[in-house]
């Protein structure tokens, strides 16, 4: 009798785990947030210092501001010497 209860408990937990996992996978796909691919490209071009000299809290926020709000390309102070503004301009022009 005790063994039967143990087996049923294990089976019940397995079924509940499967249903929960399936539900989470479905909901993750249904509510997926789609992001503009230009943001990732711009983040790769930026130096990654996250210094805040551009006026944004980090390189990711600056990349989002460029793509979504039209922020100027030349605000990255550490990237001025390496031509970051020109690279960002190319990314924005080719994807538009």
PyMOL commands that set and color helices and strands:
alter all, ss='L'
color gray80, all
select helices_A, chain A and resi 2-30+37-45+59-69+84-95
alter helices_A, ss='H'
color red, helices_A
deselect
rebuild
show_as cartoon
